Amino acid sequence: MILLGHDEADARARVARYCETHPIRRVVVIAPERFLPTWELPVAHEVVAWSDVIRYVFFYRLLQEIDGDTLVVVYECLRTQDRHDLTFNCIRHYLNRTQHRLIFQRLPIIDTIDDVMTLIDFDTDSRWKRAPPRAEILRAVAWDIREATITFDALDVGTTPKERDAYARQKRALVDGLGLGDPHTIPRNLALVGGRAKARWSAQRGSDGRRYLGRNGRLGLDALDTYETAARERAPYTVMEFCHRFIDFSDVVTLTGQTAFPVLVSDLRVDRWYFDRFVSWSERVRDAYAAIRG
């Protein structure tokens, strides 16, 4: 079964209930380091970190130990859009050793509906390993869904003429120096230019209880966390700067449970580009749920 949208407490309860209602001798939980669960379960269990999945010392031992009385729990392991990633292949080998499996994922995609097929591969012994997502495949899988609707609310931030001039110069320099480089370098760097205006917006409002999400700590704000340091106990967050990778934002949703985000959007064009980009992403998440539900 694939379970979407369940938080850690509910996931632990579902795993415990599965152990109580099935002849499970042992549980193996596979999770990224950032999401390693600390669960008390009614049977012996082991938690395997994402980075350990492909290590020989784990791989061959687990292939020997996982059997028909083992429950394998894949927890928040949709980490790349490469469906044939080596770590995914190793996880599938583990899953092939037992029919007892629970696949937990907070959001169904990283970027596109194609990502759903990695979860389906986990749950179906890769029955449709090379197939794209089709309605008949999505309907053939058992789902348990708690849908998350992600929304963004723009808060306008003005910049000074000096800041707009600096933006224009930076844009020209980036375009002229790009050559055969990655074009995403341009928005990544341009997005940093509006940081001072956003820090000024925050300072003008004083201690209003907001905590912010930013790419790094260069602005020196005590109330700012990066996407790497965000935590449930400090949410809800206002987005000061979007990250570039959708998976980094998805991690924040998973960690905090927050789904509605105020966003500081300056009058620099790149800020509106990032805002529209993430609104489109949230719509693809919504469409993925709709496709799954049929």
Order of alpha helices (4+ residues) and beta strands (2+ residues): beta-alpha-beta-beta-alpha-beta-alpha-beta-alpha-alpha-beta-beta-alpha-alpha-alpha-beta-beta-beta-alpha-beta-alpha
